[in-house]
Amino acid sequence: MIKCYNINDSVLFYPGSGDISSSLTGNTIKINMPTAQLFEAFITRMGVAVSQEELYAIVWGENSVNVTPNTLYQNVSLLRKALQDSGIPSESLKTIRGKGFIFTVTSVVENYVENNNEITPDKTEPAKERKPVIYHLILLSSLVVILFGILFYDYNSTPWRVTHYPKDFVFISKINGCSIFNSTENKSRENNLRVNSLIRTLPLECENYPYVYISYSERHATISIISCKNDMNYTEQNDCKTEIFINHGELDETQP
């Protein structure tokens, strides 16, 4: 089976071969493997800022130490050109200063097919059989109402002490104006000390995002950091950002 991604119901991308097939322009574009790996990384993290360090690790792995920023930007430029040739605006892949890149499109669906010709974009259902837009809006509105009903019931049936304290996180320290919370799955004293050591090496924005929530995998050194302007459990409206660090040795459980 061959993996492919259906983008905006009009473009198919086959990461294994680097082929991009578009029903918008009729073009079939071939991109090299590093560019294809970049594209898949952006697709699987759609709407999330991806750092340059993360891209180096995904595309070049252990050889990333020999890869220059110029090589990375050349592949990003090739990807933007391929997107434009397939009918996807190159602006869909944006550079975020100091954070990396972010890819945004209307929809992405992952498929597995026998060969590259098994499905074609925008032809899986005849246009005359498609549901009108109003149908989808009504369905979406109904789901939102049901979801809010469930959340409201759940909130009102949960004890005060549960809803007013951080769930799945414990406060461990305050560093440089940041209140640091660690995942309860990794709350041993040793892990807390390692988290504090790691925090001092990271460029946190404590003035703007003073609440920092950290979680990581015990199987490999992948660290997720959520920074918020307000305590995530004390305000209905909040401003948070998420950063992911891969292969960060400070919390690598495989290290002695």
N, C-alpha and C positions, 0 to 999 in steps of 0.2 A: 504494500500500500504506500502511496505517495502523499505526503502532507502538502496541503495548499491552504492559502488564506484568501477568502473572498472579501474584498475591500469595497465598501459602498455599493455592493451589488453590481459592480461594473469592472472591477480589476481583479485578476487572479495572480497570486504570487506563489511560486513553487520554490521554497528555500533550498531544497536539495540540489536543484539544477541552476538556480539563479534566474529562472524565466519569469517574466512579467507579461501577462496577456491582458489586453484592454479591449472592451467592447465600445468604449467611448471614442477611441482614435483608430481602432483596428490594428494597432501596433503590437508586436511581440518583441520585447526587449530582453537582452541577455546581460546580466551584471555578474561581475566576478565574485568569488566566494567571500572575501572579506566584506564587500559591500552587501552581499546577500545576508550575511550574519548580522551586520549592523541593522539591516531592514527588519529582520525577524526580532532582534532585540527591542527595537522601537515598537513593533506591532504588539509584542507580548507585554509591553509596559505602556501601552497607549494612554495618553493623558497624564503620565507621570514623568517628572524630570529625571533623566538618566545622566549620571556624571561621566566625565571622560574616563576616570579610573575604572568605572564599571564596564564601559565599552571596551577598554583595553583588555580587561580580564576575560570578557565573553568572547571576543573575536580572536585575540592573539594568545591568550593564556599565558603560559610561562615565558613565551617569547616576547611578551609585551614590553619588557625592559629594553628591547632593541628597536621598538617602534617609536618614531618621532611624532609629535603633534601634527606635523605637516602631512604625514601619511594618513592619520585619522581624518583630517579635514579634506584631503583629496577624495577619500572614500565617501565622506558625507556629501561632497559636491557632486560626485558621480551618482549618488542615490537621489539627490534633488533633481538632477537632469533626467533620470529615469522616471521619477514620479511625474514630472512635467510632460514627458513624452507619452505617458500612459493616461494623461488626463486628470491626474491628481495634482492640485496646486502645490508648487514647491514650498509655499508658505506653510503647508501642513507640517513641515519639519522645521521647527524654530530653534534658534540658538538662545539659551538663557544665560546671560552673563554671570559667571561665577558658579553656575550650577550644572551646565552641560546642555542637553538637548531635550526637546519634548515633541512628540508626534501626536497629532490629533486629526481624526477623520470621523465621519458620521457613524460607520459601523465596520466591524471586522468579525468574520465567521471562520472558524477553523474547520477544515474538511480533510478527509482521507479518501483518495481515489486510486483506481488501478493504474491509470496513466494520465498524462497531461491533457488529454482530449476528452476525458470522461465527463467533465462538467464545463460549462462555459458561463462567463459572467453575464448576469442580467437576463438569462434565458432559462433559468430553472423553473419559471412559472410564467405563462403567457400574460401579457399586460392586461388583457381584458378580464382575467380571472382574479386580479389583485384586488384586495379589499381597499375601499376608499380611505383616504387619510382620516376622515372623521371617525371611522370605525376604530382605528388604532388609538385615536385621542380619547374616545369614550372608554375603551378597554383600559388604557393607561390610567385615566382618572379614577376608574373603579378600583383598580389595584392600589392606587395611592390612598384612597379613602379607607380601604380595608386595612392597609398597613398602619395608617395612623390610628385606626380603631384598636388594633392589636397592641400597638405601643402604648396608647393611653391606658388601656386596661392593665397592661403589664406594669406600668409605672405606678398606678394607683393601688395595685395589689401587692406591691413590694414594700417591705419595711423601710422606714426612714433611714435607719443606720446603713442600709445597703445602697440606697440611691444617692446618699450624700457622702460617700467615700469612694476613692478611686478603685475601680474594679480591675482585678488581675495585675495591679501594680502596688508597690509599697514605696513609701518615701524613704530614701537612704541618706541623703545629704543635700547641702546647699553649697554650690561652688560658683564663684564669680557672679553671684546674683541669680543663678539658675537653681530652681528646686528640682532635684534629680529623683526620678522614680524608676525602680527596677521591676521587671516582670516577676510575679510571684513564683514562676517556674524556676527562677534562677536567683533566689533571694538569700542564699547562704552568705555568711560573713565574708568568706573568701571571694565569692563572685562580686559582692558589693564593693569590696576593696579594688578589684580589677576594673569594675565599671567606673569608679571614681578616678582611677589612674588613666583610663581611656578618655574620660570627659575632658581632662586637662589638656589633651592633645588635639581636641577638635575645635574648629572655629565656630562656636555656638554664638547666637545672637541673643544673649541673656536680657539685654535692654528691651528688645521687642518681643522675644519669645522666652519668657522666664520659666515656663513649665516644660520639663524635658522627660519624655517617657521612652525607656530603652527596653528592647527585647532582642533576643538572638537565638540562633539555632545551636544546640549542643553538638550536632553532627558535623557542622562546618562553620567557619567564621563568617557568617552573614549577619550583619547587625542592622536592625531597624530602629531609627531614632525619630520620634514624633515630637516636634517643638510647637508649643501653643502659647498664645497671648494670655489665655485664662486657663484655670484648672478645668480640665475637660468634663468634670462631673458637677461643677458648680454654676455653669452658665448655659443658657439655651443657645446662644450664638457665640461662636468661637472662630478664631483664625489660627489654623495649624498648618504646618508643612512637614512632609515626610522625606527623610533621607535614608538611603540604603548603602551600606558599606560592605563590599565583598572581599574575602581573603584578608581581613584585618587581624593581624597577628595578636593584638592585645587580648582578644577574647577567644582565641582559637583553642577549643577544648582538646585538640589533638596534640598540642604542644606540651612538652614535659613541664 
